[in-house]
Amino acid sequence: MAGYKAGERMPASRVFCEELGISRNIVLLAFEQLALEGYLVGRTGSGTFVANTLPDALLLTKKLKKEPKSDNASYINTEADVYPLPLPAELIQRNSARETVIPFQNAIPSFEDFPFAVWSKIANKVLRYFNLSHLGYDDAAGYLPLREAIANYLRVHRAVNCTAEQIIIVNGSQQGLNITGQLLLPRGAEFWLEDPGYHGARAALVNAGGKCCPIPVTTPDGLDLDYAKKHYPNARMAYLTPSHQYPVGGTMPACKRLELLAWANQNHMWLIEDDYDSEFRYTGKLLASLQGMDKGGRVIYLGTFSKVLFPALRIAYLVLPTVALANHFRYHKAMLDRQHPILEQLILTEFIQEGHFTRHLRRMRILYKKRQDTLLACLRQYAPQLAYSDMNESGMHILVWLPEHLSDKAVSELLRQEGIIAPPLSDYTLTNFKKPGLLLGYSAFTEAQITQGIEKFARVVNGLI
Ligand SMILES: Cc1ncc(COP(=O)(O)O)c(C=O)c1O
């Protein structure tokens, strides 16, 4: 509005017609457009004015020197069940900065060995022959052929008793845990959690309004069932990692599984079986899933592609004991986020159907076992005074014990300053487990990285013993 100041009255339209030699209609149209864009305001009976605040000023995005004063955090509903936060933020969230994976980060697959060429070939094919009907809304339970492929895999490899109709595709195990807590755990009800145990499960079930009851883990067979029954007989749910206790290791034996199932049946208790890394079994016989032994329909089976493929895929699945229950979950999933993005589901379906999934799994099993052997050999060579868990028949990390007088958090911090990531066991511990230890992941690192990393690790830790 060159020549006119904010708030100034505009000359009548006829003045513009005369000055510019144009028709009145054009001037009126221009006024109308300027009013629409916010430059002019009409005041009945007194004419048209230049707006006091011109839209240009609002459109200019100045670089903020400081955050606005208002403290938005104070508006968060602190009465809600999410408070107090069940976990320190750093345990559950990551910064957006793309850090390279640093030895000995835990629970991460080998990205370098992911068959990316195959994956992108399938992705190209999926896009080239894309069926436009996939662009619409689909079943909130997930893409049916993917659920069928998962059901086939689970029946053969994990003895899970299921059909595709019992499966719900979720955005990572974390969403599966959240939905399960929200739907099946009454507010205020107790749930058993292995201690040490998976903090992602604790966060989800506490957020759902549950009361966490830490149950000590006895080695080598997992959760102390006698303790749980005695101290928390009224619990309505249990979160378990029976194939490979996380993070201590060990497998729950068949007799204990049967005892647990019988208790769950008698006490109307739900059992969440998190089978997060059962694929990486190196020695010994893999026990069938708890779900496969369940005759009473108490087990909610949870599996993820985060470990075998990659976590950013965000595809995991729940297997519900009945189709009727699966339908409740499907409804809830639809309310949360409608459905899982389709592209990844289409690619993954072909990846499984064409045999790449099991091929990759076989390759990784051999590779990770080699890496585990290297890590153990390096520990023996460079840190012979340290004890470590001998329950290494499966998994992606080794648990190293520290002498009792050391704080695992402090040692972990010292190591971090030296460029080594070794999460302290106490981050996974609630009340019952006081032994200091460090988790050393090996799956994502080459043998050379493992050797160099352990040399560095030993220099720090040996100096403290
Ligand atoms: C015990 C356990 N379950 C599940 C997961 C995987 O979670 P998500 O599927 O959400 O990536 C992890 C990841 O570290 C884990 O440690």
The ligand as a Gaussian input file, in Angstrom:
#p B3LYP/6-31G(d) Opt

LIG

0 1
 C       12.470000     -56.157000      25.202000
 C       12.214000     -55.362000      23.976000
 N       11.050000     -55.493000      23.326000
 C       10.793000     -54.808000      22.199000
 C       11.707000     -53.938000      21.673000
 C       11.447000     -53.307000      20.334000
 O       10.653000     -52.259000      20.350000
 P       10.014000     -51.664000      19.011000
 O        9.318000     -52.768000      18.273000
 O        9.080000     -50.651000      19.556000
 O       11.126000     -51.089000      18.192000
 C       12.907000     -53.712000      22.337000
 C       13.858000     -52.708000      21.818000
 O       14.933000     -52.485000      22.294000
 C       13.181000     -54.460000      23.501000
 O       14.355000     -54.335000      24.131000

